[in-house]
Amino acid sequence: MNKKMKIIPVFVPHIGCPNDCVFCNQKKITGMGTVAPSGKYVRDIVEEYRKTINEDTYTELAFFGGSFTAIDINLQEELLAAGKHYKDMGVVDSIRCSTRPDAITDDILILQKKYGMDIIELGIQSLDDEVLKKSNRGHSRNDSINASMLIKKHGFVLGHQIMPGLPGSTRKKDIKTCLDSIAMHPDMVRIYPTLTIKDTELLNMYEEGAYKPLSLEEAVDISAEIYSHYAVNNINVIRIGLQNSDSINEGEDVAAGPFHPAFRQLVEEKLYLSSLIAALKNEELNDKHIIIEADDKLMSFLAGQKKSNVKKLMEIFHLKQVSFKKLNNSDEIIIYDKNKKIGSFDKSLIFQNYLDLQ
Ligand code: SF4
């Protein structure tokens, strides 16, 4: 039986970070101000979560938010020791952290190993030095390459976080970042299209006309392409789009940029739409009624939010109607014109289909 995943989040705010990236307002993202967590905080939060977990739960303690391996070494050890205590007891199954590429050395990784760290996510954001400079990241492409290599060498699970749409970037540069990241063989990836958050330098740049955020459509397009590249290389994309939380909401904290509360859903819909278009491209469908047969779980991706994919298909192929027939446990999507099968694709091919269309 697959265990249910439970994440115990410990937010490590800006304290660990020597930098001020133009897009970052860590205070807002963590929702915790600049108060540093302590060993006691870790113990309290694990005890709280412990009440809700059982042997069917896979529990991960996650040090998120700042640059974990850059925080004061004594505090780092205090937090790690609290985590290791619960890992040794079998309450916590794994420990993860996120950090900056220039905060990784052999010594730092030896320390993480000693305390049972399993997964290290690197905020590489871009692998273009000019983009990194314009974003005031304070590290280089080479720092990301070296850190990834060291994390792999020490036997950790490697995560990459990338941010399409940073200042100075282009679609070409963002795709190159993705391909260069793939060459480093990360085990998992998060794709966070850049948002312009209040109280950041990026907002000043936007207001002065020095930065143009991606539109929602552009961000969905580029994320679909990046997601597809990772997927065809069997790299797990664990998140697309910034987490929607009480503190990150359009109109509240997001001043500009491609925010959507269900961003990943939009990306998945785009991938399915492309495969539907590819499957039908040689058909003469004027004024016809097509039926799409697919697994129940795929229906929302195929139809799109507010039937957006249905509307696009009708427009592109001048269809009279699109309807759906639900199947159970099927990976194949089949399209009929009355009873005649006119196209099909396996859901595993949506990524390659999308790349073929670019
Ligand atoms: S490295 Fe991370 S925490 Fe530090 S300023 Fe940049 S985004 Fe914020």
Residues whose N, C-alpha, C, O or C-beta is under 5 A from the ligand:
A	BS01	SF4	C17 N19 D20 C21 C24 Q26 G65 G66 S67 R100
